Amino acid sequence: MSGRRRVGPGPKRRRVLLTLLLLALASAGCTTFRGARLYSSGTEALDRGDVTRAIADLERAAELVPHASEVQNHLGLAYAADGRHGEALLAFRRAVELDCGNQAARRNLRAAEARAALETGR
């Protein structure tokens, strides 16, 4: 990700979270399960630097599972990695609105807001 620091759970914790999310969402129906799989594949694409694929998968996951804060947070990370900072800011805001306890999303939102403030101050 071109030297940018990602704020979020580490790889081991992320795998546990993905597994739990997949199990929880699988019980909710096929559409939700598809959303969870897209979240997983989008996150993996982001981890390997395939931002275009990450955005495509995470946008589709967000359509299928609009109430998932983690999906919005990772979509924000993907947008930021692609230089789409306004869209990243909106995704982080949605993530926090959906789950104010999502600490990674809260940290990412603060960083995105700080970036936006610097850009508008120029």
MMTF fields as JSON, N, C-alpha, C and O atoms, coordinates in Angstrom:
{
  "mmtfVersion": "1.0.0",
  "mmtfProducer": "UNKNOWN",
  "numBonds": 487,
  "numAtoms": 488,
  "numGroups": 122,
  "numChains": 1,
  "numModels": 1,
  "chainsPerModel": [1],
  "groupsPerChain": [122],
  "chainIdList": ["A"],
  "bondAtomList": [4, 2, 8, 6, 12, 10, 16, 14, 20, 18, 24, 22, 28, 26, 32, 30, 36, 34, 40, 38, 44, 42, 48, 46, 52, 50, 56, 54, 60, 58, 64, 62, 68, 66, 72, 70, 76, 74, 80, 78, 84, 82, 88, 86, 92, 90, 96, 94, 100, 98, 104, 102, 108, 106, 112, 110, 116, 114, 120, 118, 124, 122, 128, 126, 132, 130, 136, 134, 140, 138, 144, 142, 148, 146, 152, 150, 156, 154, 160, 158, 164, 162, 168, 166, 172, 170, 176, 174, 180, 178, 184, 182, 188, 186, 192, 190, 196, 194, 200, 198, 204, 202, 208, 206, 212, 210, 216, 214, 220, 218, 224, 222, 228, 226, 232, 230, 236, 234, 240, 238, 244, 242, 248, 246, 252, 250, 256, 254, 260, 258, 264, 262, 268, 266, 272, 270, 276, 274, 280, 278, 284, 282, 288, 286, 292, 290, 296, 294, 300, 298, 304, 302, 308, 306, 312, 310, 316, 314, 320, 318, 324, 322, 328, 326, 332, 330, 336, 334, 340, 338, 344, 342, 348, 346, 352, 350, 356, 354, 360, 358, 364, 362, 368, 366, 372, 370, 376, 374, 380, 378, 384, 382, 388, 386, 392, 390, 396, 394, 400, 398, 404, 402, 408, 406, 412, 410, 416, 414, 420, 418, 424, 422, 428, 426, 432, 430, 436, 434, 440, 438, 444, 442, 448, 446, 452, 450, 456, 454, 460, 458, 464, 462, 468, 466, 472, 470, 476, 474, 480, 478, 484, 482],
  "bondOrderList": [1, 1, 1, 1, 1, 1, 1, 1, 1, 1, 1, 1, 1, 1, 1, 1, 1, 1, 1, 1, 1, 1, 1, 1, 1, 1, 1, 1, 1, 1, 1, 1, 1, 1, 1, 1, 1, 1, 1, 1, 1, 1, 1, 1, 1, 1, 1, 1, 1, 1, 1, 1, 1, 1, 1, 1, 1, 1, 1, 1, 1, 1, 1, 1, 1, 1, 1, 1, 1, 1, 1, 1, 1, 1, 1, 1, 1, 1, 1, 1, 1, 1, 1, 1, 1, 1, 1, 1, 1, 1, 1, 1, 1, 1, 1, 1, 1, 1, 1, 1, 1, 1, 1, 1, 1, 1, 1, 1, 1, 1, 1, 1, 1, 1, 1, 1, 1, 1, 1, 1, 1],
  "groupList": [{"groupName": "MET", "atomNameList": ["N", "CA", "C", "O"], "elementList": ["N", "C", "C", "O"], "formalChargeList": [0, 0, 0, 0], "bondAtomList": [1, 0, 2, 1, 3, 2], "bondOrderList": [1, 1, 2], "singleLetterCode": "M", "chemCompType": "L-PEPTIDE LINKING"}, {"groupName": "SER", "atomNameList": ["N", "CA", "C", "O"], "elementList": ["N", "C", "C", "O"], "formalChargeList": [0, 0, 0, 0], "bondAtomList": [1, 0, 2, 1, 3, 2], "bondOrderList": [1, 1, 2], "singleLetterCode": "S", "chemCompType": "L-PEPTIDE LINKING"}, {"groupName": "GLY", "atomNameList": ["N", "CA", "C", "O"], "elementList": ["N", "C", "C", "O"], "formalChargeList": [0, 0, 0, 0], "bondAtomList": [1, 0, 2, 1, 3, 2], "bondOrderList": [1, 1, 2], "singleLetterCode": "G", "chemCompType": "PEPTIDE LINKING"}, {"groupName": "ARG", "atomNameList": ["N", "CA", "C", "O"], "elementList": ["N", "C", "C", "O"], "formalChargeList": [0, 0, 0, 0], "bondAtomList": [1, 0, 2, 1, 3, 2], "bondOrderList": [1, 1, 2], "singleLetterCode": "R", "chemCompType": "L-PEPTIDE LINKING"}, {"groupName": "VAL", "atomNameList": ["N", "CA", "C", "O"], "elementList": ["N", "C", "C", "O"], "formalChargeList": [0, 0, 0, 0], "bondAtomList": [1, 0, 2, 1, 3, 2], "bondOrderList": [1, 1, 2], "singleLetterCode": "V", "chemCompType": "L-PEPTIDE LINKING"}, {"groupName": "PRO", "atomNameList": ["N", "CA", "C", "O"], "elementList": ["N", "C", "C", "O"], "formalChargeList": [0, 0, 0, 0], "bondAtomList": [1, 0, 2, 1, 3, 2], "bondOrderList": [1, 1, 2], "singleLetterCode": "P", "chemCompType": "L-PEPTIDE LINKING"}, {"groupName": "LYS", "atomNameList": ["N", "CA", "C", "O"], "elementList": ["N", "C", "C", "O"], "formalChargeList": [0, 0, 0, 0], "bondAtomList": [1, 0, 2, 1, 3, 2], "bondOrderList": [1, 1, 2], "singleLetterCode": "K", "chemCompType": "L-PEPTIDE LINKING"}, {"groupName": "LEU", "atomNameList": ["N", "CA", "C", "O"], "elementList": ["N", "C", "C", "O"], "formalChargeList": [0, 0, 0, 0], "bondAtomList": [1, 0, 2, 1, 3, 2], "bondOrderList": [1, 1, 2], "singleLetterCode": "L", "chemCompType": "L-PEPTIDE LINKING"}, {"groupName": "THR", "atomNameList": ["N", "CA", "C", "O"], "elementList": ["N", "C", "C", "O"], "formalChargeList": [0, 0, 0, 0], "bondAtomList": [1, 0, 2, 1, 3, 2], "bondOrderList": [1, 1, 2], "singleLetterCode": "T", "chemCompType": "L-PEPTIDE LINKING"}, {"groupName": "ALA", "atomNameList": ["N", "CA", "C", "O"], "elementList": ["N", "C", "C", "O"], "formalChargeList": [0, 0, 0, 0], "bondAtomList": [1, 0, 2, 1, 3, 2], "bondOrderList": [1, 1, 2], "singleLetterCode": "A", "chemCompType": "L-PEPTIDE LINKING"}, {"groupName": "CYS", "atomNameList": ["N", "CA", "C", "O"], "elementList": ["N", "C", "C", "O"], "formalChargeList": [0, 0, 0, 0], "bondAtomList": [1, 0, 2, 1, 3, 2], "bondOrderList": [1, 1, 2], "singleLetterCode": "C", "chemCompType": "L-PEPTIDE LINKING"}, {"groupName": "PHE", "atomNameList": ["N", "CA", "C", "O"], "elementList": ["N", "C", "C", "O"], "formalChargeList": [0, 0, 0, 0], "bondAtomList": [1, 0, 2, 1, 3, 2], "bondOrderList": [1, 1, 2], "singleLetterCode": "F", "chemCompType": "L-PEPTIDE LINKING"}, {"groupName": "TYR", "atomNameList": ["N", "CA", "C", "O"], "elementList": ["N", "C", "C", "O"], "formalChargeList": [0, 0, 0, 0], "bondAtomList": [1, 0, 2, 1, 3, 2], "bondOrderList": [1, 1, 2], "singleLetterCode": "Y", "chemCompType": "L-PEPTIDE LINKING"}, {"groupName": "GLU", "atomNameList": ["N", "CA", "C", "O"], "elementList": ["N", "C", "C", "O"], "formalChargeList": [0, 0, 0, 0], "bondAtomList": [1, 0, 2, 1, 3, 2], "bondOrderList": [1, 1, 2], "singleLetterCode": "E", "chemCompType": "L-PEPTIDE LINKING"}, {"groupName": "ASP", "atomNameList": ["N", "CA", "C", "O"], "elementList": ["N", "C", "C", "O"], "formalChargeList": [0, 0, 0, 0], "bondAtomList": [1, 0, 2, 1, 3, 2], "bondOrderList": [1, 1, 2], "singleLetterCode": "D", "chemCompType": "L-PEPTIDE LINKING"}, {"groupName": "ILE", "atomNameList": ["N", "CA", "C", "O"], "elementList": ["N", "C", "C", "O"], "formalChargeList": [0, 0, 0, 0], "bondAtomList": [1, 0, 2, 1, 3, 2], "bondOrderList": [1, 1, 2], "singleLetterCode": "I", "chemCompType": "L-PEPTIDE LINKING"}, {"groupName": "HIS", "atomNameList": ["N", "CA", "C", "O"], "elementList": ["N", "C", "C", "O"], "formalChargeList": [0, 0, 0, 0], "bondAtomList": [1, 0, 2, 1, 3, 2], "bondOrderList": [1, 1, 2], "singleLetterCode": "H", "chemCompType": "L-PEPTIDE LINKING"}, {"groupName": "GLN", "atomNameList": ["N", "CA", "C", "O"], "elementList": ["N", "C", "C", "O"], "formalChargeList": [0, 0, 0, 0], "bondAtomList": [1, 0, 2, 1, 3, 2], "bondOrderList": [1, 1, 2], "singleLetterCode": "Q", "chemCompType": "L-PEPTIDE LINKING"}, {"groupName": "ASN", "atomNameList": ["N", "CA", "C", "O"], "elementList": ["N", "C", "C", "O"], "formalChargeList": [0, 0, 0, 0], "bondAtomList": [1, 0, 2, 1, 3, 2], "bondOrderList": [1, 1, 2], "singleLetterCode": "N", "chemCompType": "L-PEPTIDE LINKING"}],
  "groupTypeList": [0, 1, 2, 3, 3, 3, 4, 2, 5, 2, 5, 6, 3, 3, 3, 4, 7, 7, 8, 7, 7, 7, 7, 9, 7, 9, 1, 9, 2, 10, 8, 8, 11, 3, 2, 9, 3, 7, 12, 1, 1, 2, 8, 13, 9, 7, 14, 3, 2, 14, 4, 8, 3, 9, 15, 9, 14, 7, 13, 3, 9, 9, 13, 7, 4, 5, 16, 9, 1, 13, 4, 17, 18, 16, 7, 2, 7, 9, 12, 9, 9, 14, 2, 3, 16, 2, 13, 9, 7, 7, 9, 11, 3, 3, 9, 4, 13, 7, 14, 10, 2, 18, 17, 9, 9, 3, 3, 18, 7, 3, 9, 9, 13, 9, 3, 9, 9, 7, 13, 8, 2, 3],
  "groupIdList": [1, 2, 3, 4, 5, 6, 7, 8, 9, 10, 11, 12, 13, 14, 15, 16, 17, 18, 19, 20, 21, 22, 23, 24, 25, 26, 27, 28, 29, 30, 31, 32, 33, 34, 35, 36, 37, 38, 39, 40, 41, 42, 43, 44, 45, 46, 47, 48, 49, 50, 51, 52, 53, 54, 55, 56, 57, 58, 59, 60, 61, 62, 63, 64, 65, 66, 67, 68, 69, 70, 71, 72, 73, 74, 75, 76, 77, 78, 79, 80, 81, 82, 83, 84, 85, 86, 87, 88, 89, 90, 91, 92, 93, 94, 95, 96, 97, 98, 99, 100, 101, 102, 103, 104, 105, 106, 107, 108, 109, 110, 111, 112, 113, 114, 115, 116, 117, 118, 119, 120, 121, 122],
  "secStructList": [7, 6, 6, 7, 7, 7, 7, 1, 7, 7, 2, 2, 2, 2, 2, 2, 2, 2, 2, 2, 2, 2, 2, 2, 2, 2, 6, 6, 7, 2, 2, 2, 2, 2, 2, 2, 2, 2, 2, 2, 2, 2, 2, 2, 2, 2, 2, 6, 6, 7, 2, 2, 2, 2, 2, 2, 2, 2, 2, 2, 2, 2, 2, 2, 7, 6, 6, 7, 2, 2, 2, 2, 2, 2, 2, 2, 2, 2, 2, 2, 2, 6, 6, 7, 2, 2, 2, 2, 2, 2, 2, 2, 2, 2, 2, 2, 2, 2, 7, 6, 6, 7, 2, 2, 2, 2, 2, 2, 2, 2, 2, 2, 2, 2, 2, 2, 2, 2, 2, 2, 6, 7],
  "xCoordList": [0.817, 0.0, 0.856, 0.526, 1.901, 2.759, 3.146, 3.077, 3.556, 4.08, 3.052, 3.425, 1.794, 0.772, 0.503, 0.506, 0.273, -0.015, -1.5, -2.291, -1.884, -3.291, -3.598, -2.83, -4.717, -5.156, -6.261, -7.303, -6.035, -7.021, -6.413, -5.265, -7.173, -6.662, -5.534, -5.465, -4.646, -3.548, -4.065, -5.242, -3.19, -3.618, -4.289, -5.305, -3.748, -4.333, -5.713, -6.667, -5.816, -7.106, -8.101, -9.291, -7.621, -8.494, -9.088, -10.266, -8.27, -8.787, -9.87, -10.882, -9.653, -10.66, -11.932, -13.033, -11.789, -12.956, -13.695, -14.926, -12.942, -13.571, -14.349, -15.463, -13.756, -14.434, -15.712, -16.761, -15.624, -16.818, -17.882, -19.07, -17.449, -18.402, -19.066, -20.278, -18.279, -18.848, -19.855, -20.924, -19.517, -20.446, -21.723, -22.822, -21.58, -22.753, -23.641, -24.866, -23.008, -23.784, -24.368, -25.404, -23.71, -24.219, -25.585, -26.422, -25.811, -27.104, -28.201, -29.382, -27.831, -28.816, -29.353, -30.345, -28.747, -29.265, -28.198, -27.059, -28.575, -27.638, -27.041, -25.836, -27.863, -27.37, -26.327, -25.283, -26.613, -25.679, -24.4, -23.311, -24.516, -23.331, -22.479, -21.254, -23.111, -22.373, -21.657, -20.522, -22.314, -21.688, -20.462, -19.443, -20.565, -19.438, -18.271, -17.11, -18.585, -17.516, -16.84, -15.623, -17.635, -17.061, -16.221, -15.187, -16.662, -15.885, -14.535, -13.494, -14.559, -13.329, -12.406, -11.215, -12.947, -12.106, -11.622, -10.504, -12.455, -12.037, -10.923, -9.989, -11.029, -9.989, -8.679, -7.605, -8.77, -7.566, -6.937, -5.713, -7.769, -7.248, -6.548, -5.49, -7.126, -6.518, -5.174, -4.203, -5.114, -3.869, -2.748, -1.576, -3.102, -2.054, -1.844, -1.063, -2.533, -2.304, -3.129, -2.876, -4.104, -4.975, -6.185, -7.278, -5.954, -6.951, -8.202, -9.314, -8.03, -9.181, -10.123, -11.336, -9.562, -10.38, -10.993, -12.157, -10.209, -10.705, -11.924, -12.924, -11.844, -12.963, -14.187, -15.297, -13.994, -15.129, -15.816, -17.041, -15.033, -15.623, -16.265, -17.356, -15.592, -16.121, -17.345, -18.248, -17.383, -18.591, -19.785, -20.882, -19.573, -20.66, -21.066, -22.255, -20.094, -20.399, -21.217, -22.148, -20.881, -21.618, -23.066, -23.964, -23.288, -24.656, -25.443, -26.618, -24.78, -25.453, -25.619, -26.588, -24.679, -24.69, -24.506, -23.46, -25.509, -25.352, -25.207, -24.825, -25.503, -25.436, -24.101, -23.939, -23.145, -21.872, -20.824, -20.336, -20.493, -19.516, -18.135, -17.46, -17.713, -16.381, -16.264, -15.2, -17.341, -17.31, -17.054, -16.216, -17.775, -17.6, -16.188, -15.591, -15.656, -14.311, -13.274, -12.4, -13.367, -12.405, -12.604, -11.64, -13.838, -14.085, -13.398, -12.807, -13.471, -12.762, -11.258, -10.611, -10.701, -9.267, -8.917, -7.893, -9.776, -9.533, -9.621, -8.783, -10.626, -10.737, -9.501, -8.954, -9.067, -7.893, -6.651, -5.85, -6.498, -5.349, -5.374, -4.329, -6.561, -6.72, -6.688, -6.849, -6.483, -6.44, -7.801, -7.899, -8.851, -10.23, -10.615, -11.458, -9.976, -10.06, -11.442, -11.845, -12.169, -13.528, -14.445, -15.238, -14.331, -15.133, -14.704, -15.532, -13.404, -12.904, -13.506, -13.948, -13.521, -14.085, -15.55, -15.972, -16.319, -17.732, -17.901, -18.781, -17.067, -17.157, -16.807, -17.471, -15.778, -15.422, -16.549, -16.846, -17.161, -18.298, -19.445, -20.038, -19.756, -20.818, -20.461, -21.317, -19.198, -18.76, -18.986, -19.468, -18.644, -18.812, -20.286, -20.71, -21.073, -22.517, -23.16, -24.06, -22.692, -23.252, -22.819, -23.583, -21.605, -21.084, -20.09, -18.918, -20.57, -19.696, -18.599, -17.664, -18.695, -17.668, -16.567, -15.631, -16.66, -15.641, -14.435, -14.377, -13.484, -12.334, -11.452, -10.934, -11.279, -10.468, -11.117, -10.431, -12.431, -13.141, -13.053, -12.913, -13.134, -13.024, -11.64, -11.53, -10.583, -9.221, -9.07, -8.483, -9.599, -9.508, -10.287, -9.853, -11.439, -12.23, -11.461, -11.412, -10.864, -10.084, -8.947, -8.701, -8.259, -7.158, -7.672, -7.047, -8.799, -9.371, -9.849, -9.687, -10.432, -10.867, -9.672, -9.727, -8.598, -7.39, -6.814, -6.383, -6.812, -6.321, -7.179, -6.657, -8.494, -9.41, -9.202, -9.246, -8.976, -8.76, -7.47, -7.427, -6.432, -5.174, -5.346, -4.795, -6.121, -6.323, -7.15, -6.894, -8.131, -8.957, -8.246, -8.616, -7.234, -6.475, -5.415, -4.813, -5.185, -4.144, -4.599, -3.845],
  "yCoordList": [-1.201, 0.0, 1.258, 2.233, 1.245, 2.4, 3.132, 4.36, 2.386, 3.007, 3.616, 4.195, 3.51, 4.077, 3.116, 1.898, 3.671, 2.86, 2.623, 3.566, 1.342, 0.988, 0.85, 0.257, 1.396, 1.26, 0.223, 0.4, -0.845, -1.911, -3.1, -3.05, -4.162, -5.342, -5.995, -5.869, -6.698, -7.407, -8.591, -8.939, -9.217, -10.331, -11.477, -11.999, -11.872, -12.989, -12.609, -13.374, -11.448, -10.994, -10.774, -11.051, -10.278, -10.039, -11.36, -11.415, -12.436, -13.742, -14.233, -14.789, -14.026, -14.431, -13.616, -14.168, -12.312, -11.453, -11.846, -11.874, -12.146, -12.556, -13.857, -14.001, -14.791, -16.066, -15.854, -16.399, -15.062, -14.789, -14.065, -14.371, -13.101, -12.365, -13.298, -13.236, -14.157, -15.101, -16.025, -16.282, -16.528, -17.412, -16.681, -17.209, -15.484, -14.714, -14.358, -14.461, -13.941, -13.51, -14.684, -14.547, -15.831, -17.007, -17.411, -17.904, -17.207, -17.568, -16.592, -16.869, -15.47, -14.449, -14.624, -13.982, -15.457, -15.683, -15.612, -15.226, -15.991, -16.074, -14.726, -14.626, -13.699, -12.38, -11.9, -11.376, -12.08, -11.646, -12.467, -11.93, -13.756, -14.601, -14.15, -14.088, -13.839, -13.32, -12.029, -11.811, -11.174, -9.929, -10.195, -9.517, -11.182, -11.53, -12.083, -11.787, -12.877, -13.423, -12.302, -12.311, -11.336, -10.2, -9.328, -8.8, -9.178, -8.448, -9.137, -8.48, -10.446, -11.214, -11.082, -10.816, -11.264, -11.175, -9.741, -9.534, -8.755, -7.357, -7.004, -6.282, -7.518, -7.278, -7.947, -7.364, -9.163, -9.855, -9.109, -9.004, -8.593, -7.814, -6.554, -6.186, -5.905, -4.706, -5.045, -4.309, -6.151, -6.577, -6.844, -6.622, -7.318, -7.599, -6.422, -6.533, -5.303, -4.096, -3.988, -3.107, -4.859, -4.812, -3.921, -4.408, -2.621, -1.648, -1.662, -1.528, -1.821, -1.834, -2.987, -2.801, -4.156, -5.33, -5.139, -5.475, -4.596, -4.369, -3.453, -3.736, -2.372, -1.423, -2.096, -1.954, -2.82, -3.483, -4.457, -4.446, -5.299, -6.284, -5.627, -6.015, -4.635, -3.992, -3.122, -3.025, -2.491, -1.734, -2.678, -2.365, -3.811, -4.79, -5.344, -5.517, -5.619, -6.091, -5.053, -5.404, -3.784, -2.713, -2.632, -2.279, -2.958, -2.988, -4.146, -4.004, -5.286, -6.486, -6.488, -7.041, -5.87, -5.861, -4.406, -4.06, -3.563, -2.133, -1.789, -0.669, -2.726, -2.475, -2.895, -2.798, -3.357, -3.875, -2.764, -2.282, -2.375, -1.322, -1.683, -0.834, -2.931, -3.351, -3.241, -2.9, -3.525, -3.397, -1.939, -1.65, -1.026, 0.398, 0.861, 1.65, 0.37, 0.764, 0.307, 1.084, -0.935, -1.435, -0.771, -0.569, -0.436, 0.312, 1.673, 2.139, 2.305, 3.576, 3.424, 4.277, 2.332, 2.08, 1.911, 2.411, 1.201, 0.986, 2.309, 2.587, 3.115, 4.417, 5.271, 5.908, 5.282, 6.078, 5.601, 6.411, 4.283, 3.735, 4.125, 4.181, 4.393, 4.791, 6.315, 6.823, 7.035, 8.498, 9.154, 10.355, 8.4, 8.921, 9.309, 8.672, 10.364, 10.72, 11.196, 10.94, 11.873, 12.295, 11.097, 11.066, 10.116, 8.899, 8.088, 7.461, 8.103, 7.404, 8.022, 7.306, 9.334, 10.036, 9.661, 9.409, 9.623, 9.25, 7.807, 7.517, 6.909, 5.501, 5.35, 4.6, 6.048, 5.978, 6.549, 6.018, 7.616, 8.185, 7.178, 7.004, 6.521, 5.508, 4.369, 3.875, 3.954, 2.861, 3.221, 2.398, 4.433, 4.864, 5.052, 4.748, 5.552, 5.682, 4.324, 4.192, 3.322, 1.979, 1.318, 0.561, 1.603, 1.002, 1.965, 1.998, 2.746, 3.737, 3.085, 3.765, 1.785, 1.067, 0.503, -0.119, 0.708, 0.219, 1.16, 2.197, 0.77, 1.632, 1.873, 2.974, 0.861, 1.055, 2.105, 2.972, 2.025, 3.002, 4.398, 5.386, 4.478, 5.788, 6.402, 7.598, 5.585, 6.084, 6.498, 7.538, 5.687, 6.024, 7.291, 8.104, 7.461, 8.677, 9.904, 10.919, 9.815, 10.958, 11.304, 12.48, 10.299, 10.542, 11.166, 12.079, 10.682, 11.228, 12.664, 13.509, 12.938, 14.309, 15.25, 16.385, 14.783, 15.601, 15.894, 17.013, 14.886, 15.071, 16.097, 16.978, 15.971, 16.897, 18.316, 19.27, 18.459, 19.782, 20.407, 21.604, 19.595, 20.097, 20.512, 21.522, 19.718, 20.026, 21.278, 22.047, 21.504, 22.711, 23.95, 25.075, 23.748, 24.858, 25.4, 26.438, 24.714, 25.152, 26.283, 26.761],
  "zCoordList": [0.0, 0.0, 0.0, 0.675, -0.716, -0.941, 0.332, 0.385, 1.37, 2.576, 3.502, 4.522, 3.195, 4.067, 5.215, 5.036, 6.378, 7.554, 7.63, 7.67, 7.651, 7.801, 9.264, 10.021, 9.659, 11.037, 11.059, 10.428, 11.776, 11.859, 12.564, 13.003, 12.672, 13.356, 12.568, 11.345, 13.28, 12.641, 11.85, 11.947, 11.061, 10.191, 10.951, 10.493, 12.087, 12.835, 13.366, 13.226, 13.966, 14.496, 13.364, 13.52, 12.228, 11.075, 10.585, 10.229, 10.563, 10.141, 11.097, 10.668, 12.383, 13.376, 13.172, 13.188, 12.981, 12.755, 11.47, 11.44, 10.418, 9.162, 9.345, 8.842, 10.061, 10.307, 11.097, 10.752, 12.159, 12.966, 12.16, 12.265, 11.353, 10.524, 9.518, 9.316, 8.891, 7.927, 8.594, 8.041, 9.785, 10.492, 10.888, 10.721, 11.404, 11.833, 10.649, 10.721, 9.564, 8.411, 7.635, 6.985, 7.701, 6.991, 7.512, 6.756, 8.787, 9.357, 8.944, 9.152, 8.371, 8.008, 6.591, 6.244, 5.765, 4.423, 3.359, 3.624, 2.145, 1.023, 0.646, 0.415, 0.582, 0.201, 1.193, 0.805, 2.464, 3.493, 3.435, 3.64, 3.16, 3.037, 1.856, 1.964, 0.74, -0.423, -0.069, -0.491, 0.703, 1.153, 2.01, 1.878, 2.886, 3.752, 2.93, 3.212, 1.926, 1.065, 0.272, 0.09, -0.198, -0.92, 0.008, -0.4, 1.25, 2.247, 2.428, 2.454, 2.551, 2.732, 1.52, 1.676, 0.32, -0.88, -1.109, -1.58, -0.779, -0.909, 0.058, -0.29, 1.271, 2.27, 1.853, 2.0, 1.336, 0.861, -0.315, -0.402, -1.217, -2.35, -1.848, -2.356, -0.871, -0.297, 0.336, 0.164, 1.065, 1.711, 0.71, 1.015, -0.478, -1.463, -2.427, -3.372, -2.195, -2.98, -4.246, -5.068, -4.425, -5.599, -5.265, -4.974, -5.316, -4.865, -5.74, -5.23, -7.046, -7.945, -7.591, -7.499, -7.399, -7.029, -5.648, -5.428, -4.716, -3.361, -3.379, -2.72, -4.122, -4.19, -4.806, -4.292, -5.893, -6.552, -5.595, -5.475, -4.915, -4.003, -2.792, -2.374, -2.23, -1.022, -1.321, -0.491, -2.494, -2.864, -3.0, -2.539, -3.62, -3.773, -2.405, -2.136, -1.547, -0.193, 0.559, 1.284, 0.397, 1.074, 0.586, 1.351, -0.682, -1.208, -0.592, -0.256, -0.451, 0.049, 1.563, 2.084, 2.267, 3.731, 4.193, 4.742, 3.974, 4.252, 5.735, 6.077, 6.599, 8.043, 8.66, 9.876, 7.858, 8.367, 8.442, 7.419, 9.65, 9.885, 9.338, 8.755, 9.52, 9.049, 7.532, 7.016, 6.822, 5.365, 4.992, 4.138, 5.634, 5.351, 5.7, 4.967, 6.818, 7.225, 6.194, 5.809, 5.751, 4.775, 3.414, 2.676, 3.081, 1.85, 1.944, 0.969, 3.1, 3.304, 3.123, 2.515, 3.654, 3.477, 2.003, 1.537, 1.275, -0.15, -0.919, -1.776, -0.615, -1.273, -0.975, -1.875, 0.274, 0.647, -0.105, -0.572, -0.219, -0.938, -2.414, -3.062, -2.94, -4.339, -4.506, -5.616, -3.408, -3.476, -3.503, -3.758, -3.246, -3.262, -1.83, -1.199, -1.345, 0.075, 0.507, 1.641, -0.353, -0.007, 0.203, 1.145, -0.679, -0.547, 0.667, 1.327, 0.959, 2.145, 3.403, 4.302, 3.463, 4.613, 4.822, 5.95, 3.746, 3.849, 4.322, 5.133, 3.82, 4.234, 5.713, 6.429, 6.178, 7.602, 8.469, 9.539, 8.008, 8.762, 8.852, 9.917, 7.745, 7.766, 8.717, 9.45, 8.702, 9.582, 11.046, 11.825, 11.414, 12.804, 13.14, 14.255, 12.186, 12.42, 12.663, 13.492, 11.935, 12.084, 13.388, 13.987, 13.824, 15.062, 15.688, 15.314, 16.64, 17.267, 18.101, 18.522, 18.346, 19.078, 18.189, 18.692, 16.892, 15.964, 16.066, 15.407, 16.904, 17.194, 15.971, 15.789, 15.143, 13.928, 13.027, 12.485, 12.871, 12.04, 12.65, 11.93, 13.97, 14.633, 14.402, 14.129, 14.51, 14.252, 12.793, 12.496, 11.888, 10.462, 10.146, 9.331, 10.791, 10.585, 11.068, 10.373, 12.246, 12.755, 11.801, 11.532, 11.292, 10.357, 9.061, 8.522, 8.562, 7.317, 7.527, 6.647, 8.681, 8.982, 9.093, 8.62, 9.713, 9.826, 8.44, 8.163, 7.581, 6.22, 5.475, 4.792, 5.615, 4.948, 5.456, 4.679, 6.753, 7.326, 6.776, 6.493, 6.63, 6.058, 4.61, 4.173, 3.864, 2.441, 2.256, 1.33, 3.105, 2.953, 3.5, 3.166, 4.333, 4.885, 3.941, 4.215, 2.843, 1.887, 1.037, 0.19]
}
